[in-house]
Amino acid sequence: MTADSPAIRGPVVVSGTDTEVGKTVVTAAIAAAAKTRDLRVAVAKPCQTGVTAGGESDVDVVTRLADPDTAVTLASYGPPLAPTVAARLTGAAQVRLHGVAKEIRNLASHHDLVLVEGAGGLLVPMGERNWTVAELAVELRAPVVVVVRAGLGTLNHTALTLEALARRGVRGIVVVGAWPVEPDLVHRTNLRELPELAGVVPESVGGLSTTTFREAAPKWLTPRLHGELDISEFIAREGR
């Protein structure tokens, strides 16, 4: 992938190397950056788990930070578990891959960009017959934004995720989900080694106001993700 790759459009899946890596805030950042380009943006969460009564869902967070044109959750389960496990424990119906793909294609028919945020990592079972985010990306012929950690272990986890995508013919785009204010040696050296890097989102930006978040988001992402970040310059500065 080169610096002059076109900006993402249509359905785009957002996954990660693990849970709690910053997928939701990265989804919001991409949505906010795209909105500054006057694009119509939709955000969809096929399966939400682990939200208590009165708590914010992932779609709620994205809506608060980025104010996309459309934001929907297709299925929600209480237990903080993999979606198929949570559905089974609560006796709820599991979502079907083709049903989710149909909903996403419908959103894509009247939006410029549809961000589809997965649950956990790339191969977490999401619904009926244990379909995964990887299978959804294949079904939609969509690239996958892979949100990764900044610290120790991320090179291996990132390589495994990108390899799994490549075997399926899916493009992977890497974004660091929570760049520390004071990076250590491991963070700086990892930054130089991460492949397909197209964004670095600072830690703790999820508490910003909508206005501040939307103004800042393009600075965290390269033009590939509708931002203005020069990733080579960032690596040269932060990777020392």
PyMOL commands that set and color helices and strands:
alter all, ss='L'
color gray80, all
select helices_A, chain A and resi 23-36+58-66+83-90+97-108+128-130+133-140+154-167+185-193+205-207+210-220+223-225+231-238
alter helices_A, ss='H'
color red, helices_A
select strands_A, chain A and resi 10-16+41-45+48-49+70-73+76-77+113-117+144-148+172-179+197-202
alter strands_A, ss='S'
color yellow, strands_A
deselect
rebuild
show_as cartoon
